[in-house]
Amino acid sequence: MIDLLKHHRNINKKLTVLIDGEHYPQINYDAIQKLKGIFKGSISGIIFLGGTEKLVFDNLEKFYGYKVFDIKDIDRDFISALEVFKPDLVYDLSDEPVVNHLIRMKIASFCFARQCSYIGPDFYFEYEPKDTVISEPGLLIIGTGKRVGKTAVSSYIAKLLSQKSDVCIIAMGRGGPEKPQIIKGGQTEITPEYLLGISRSGLHASSDYIEDALFSRVTTVGCRRCGGGFGGKFFISNIGKGVKAAENLKPEIIIIEGSGASVPPVKTDFVICVLGAYQTWDELIGYLGLYRIILSNIVFITMCEKPLADNRKIDFLEKEVKKINPGAKIVRSIFRPEPIYSIENKRIFLVLTAKSLIEYKIKGYLEDKYNCKVAKISFNLANREKLRTELKSFHDYDTLLTELKAASVDLVTEFALNNGKDINYLKNIPVIIEGKEHINNLITDLENRKNA
């Protein structure tokens, strides 16, 4: 890490130092002097994280010779400290018990949110600026993990926007195409045979851009990515080419849909972060979920119902989100399934990636709303081996109803057509419980920018 500080690229950069009161002040002073001698840029200030065991001076600024920002509440104060010192790098000289792994993950999130890197004796979180800019009004939809509902939210918002605007979704995934692929959802008949044609050509036919095209009926551009850092950076991706392909289509509004917890390096007008109500706050902190929340104008909380999460849990998440990002608008939602073809009087084998905890809700909802019989539910859509066994062992149904994810085409659709079963696809519709006005305002703002 020392060599990183010595690099000549730091000549015009600023470094802020984190210290605590568990270290004797003279040791902190000596360490800061060493940093001053090593770092090619300048030290802009010190952030004191707390701890009083070895704190023997009242006037830290006089002792250290730098302005010192005293943190009382790290959630509320740390970003303010960064705004005072405006560092390019933050160097951490603190240690436990003042900080622990979760606090350091918070610090990393705060640093990334203010576009600076976070470094310590044996770790380095490097912030890299977003290098892709789109010319059209844009919305970035990111998430705090896989299976939180990003694609459902993306399709939902695209459908709302498409009532008045020409919308294009750029979606990427770990199974996306090597070269960006375009599907004009409003003009393409996406049938089971169409999907199998994609699958049999060696491509992933359940990729998010295909799901978006089928369910929102807007134009989509499919991209790929590999790798995902704590801050959502890819190792490789063709998102830049995907943006160019989308812009060549001249849409009025572009939606960028992240993959998993990734954060596409694209500057947009607005950001939505999709958060699953079942997730724990520690889980969100640990994978720099706070960074994603701070980036966002709207935090879209999905699956806000028992047994996944009760009101107490959801209230807690909302309180913590507002503490980290006071300006964020909160949307609470649940998902409800909607088949694309009629299932009236059908006997259904339902195949999902959803959590088995909600089996009774999904079964009851489908049977009551669509007058069908759900004979069996598999939650193994993402586990081909188990799903293959279930498909071979259960036969008392006439229709396979599946989400368009994971093994839904190469296994489920292929099985249905080879065994004389009907195949149908299921979309998850966000039903907003609270905060619908925030989505309405977002739609209006994007449309106004289109006309500006």
Secondary structure, DSSP 8 states (H G I E B T S, - for coil): -HHHHH-GGGTT-EEEEEE-TTS-HHHHHHHHHHHHHH-SSEEEEEEE----TT---S-HHHHHSS-EEE-S-HHHHHHHHHHHH--SEEEE---TTT--HHHHHHHHHHHHHTT-EEEETTEEE------EE-SS-EEEEEESSTTSSHHHHHHHHHHHHTTTS-EEEEEEETT--SS-EEEETTT----HHHHHHHHHTTS-TT-HHHHHHHHH-SEEEEEEEE---TT---SEE-HHHHHHHHHHT--SEEEEE--TT---SEE-SEEEEEEETTS-HHHHHHTTHHHHHHH-SEEEEE--STTT--HHHHHHHHHHHHHH-TT-EEEEEEEEEEESS--TT-EEEEE-SS-GGGHHHHHHHHHHHH--EEEEEE--TT-HHHHHHHHHH----SEEEEESSTTIIIIIIHHHHHTT-EEEEEEEEEEEEE-HHHHHHHHHHHHHHHH-
